[in-house]
Amino acid sequence: MLAAMEQSFEPAGAGALLGGVTVVCVLIGALIGWAAGSIGLGILGGAFIGIPLGVVAVYFRYRDSL
């Protein structure tokens, strides 16, 4: 039987994941805002969605090590 590998919490990896998900959401929001006529509001909406989504992504990635 294979032993389950323990995950260790890596703060740099968690920060990169949080930042990456947030940046992707902001870029998608900017594209939607550009198409709708207001890039600034699209960026704001992307950040509003991206930060909690990034936190959820970090939680699911590192939930076994917490």
C-alpha positions as CSV (number, residue, x, y, z in Angstrom):
1,M,0.0,0.0,0.0
2,L,1.1,3.5,-0.7
3,A,1.5,5.8,2.2
4,A,-0.3,9.2,1.9
5,M,2.2,12.0,1.3
6,E,1.9,14.8,3.8
7,Q,1.6,18.3,2.4
8,S,3.6,21.0,4.1
9,F,2.4,24.6,4.1
10,E,4.5,26.8,1.9
11,P,3.8,30.5,2.4
12,A,5.4,31.5,-0.8
13,G,3.4,29.0,-2.8
14,A,0.2,30.1,-1.1
15,G,0.9,33.8,-1.8
16,A,1.7,33.0,-5.5
17,L,-1.5,31.0,-5.8
18,L,-3.5,33.8,-4.2
19,G,-1.9,36.5,-6.4
20,G,-2.2,34.4,-9.5
21,V,-5.9,33.7,-9.1
22,T,-6.5,37.4,-8.2
23,V,-4.6,38.7,-11.3
24,V,-6.4,36.3,-13.6
25,C,-9.8,37.4,-12.3
26,V,-8.8,41.1,-12.6
27,L,-7.7,40.5,-16.2
28,I,-11.0,38.8,-17.0
29,G,-12.9,41.6,-15.3
30,A,-10.9,44.2,-17.4
31,L,-11.8,42.4,-20.6
32,I,-15.5,42.3,-19.6
33,G,-15.3,45.9,-18.6
34,W,-13.6,46.9,-21.8
35,A,-16.4,45.1,-23.8
36,A,-19.0,46.8,-21.6
37,G,-17.4,50.3,-21.9
38,S,-15.8,50.7,-18.4
39,I,-12.4,49.1,-17.8
40,G,-12.1,50.6,-14.3
41,L,-15.4,49.0,-13.1
42,G,-14.4,45.7,-14.7
43,I,-11.1,45.7,-12.8
44,L,-12.9,46.5,-9.6
45,G,-15.4,43.7,-10.2
46,G,-12.6,41.3,-11.0
47,A,-10.7,42.2,-7.8
48,F,-14.0,41.9,-5.8
49,I,-14.4,38.4,-7.1
50,G,-10.8,37.4,-7.4
51,I,-9.7,37.9,-3.8
52,P,-12.2,35.6,-2.2
53,L,-11.8,33.1,-5.0
54,G,-8.0,33.2,-4.4
55,V,-8.6,32.5,-0.7
56,V,-10.8,29.5,-1.5
57,A,-8.1,28.2,-3.9
58,V,-5.4,28.4,-1.2
59,Y,-7.7,26.7,1.3
60,F,-8.4,23.8,-1.1
61,R,-4.7,23.5,-2.0
62,Y,-3.4,23.5,1.6
63,R,-6.4,22.2,3.6
64,D,-4.7,18.9,4.6
65,S,-1.7,20.8,6.0
66,L,-3.7,23.2,8.2
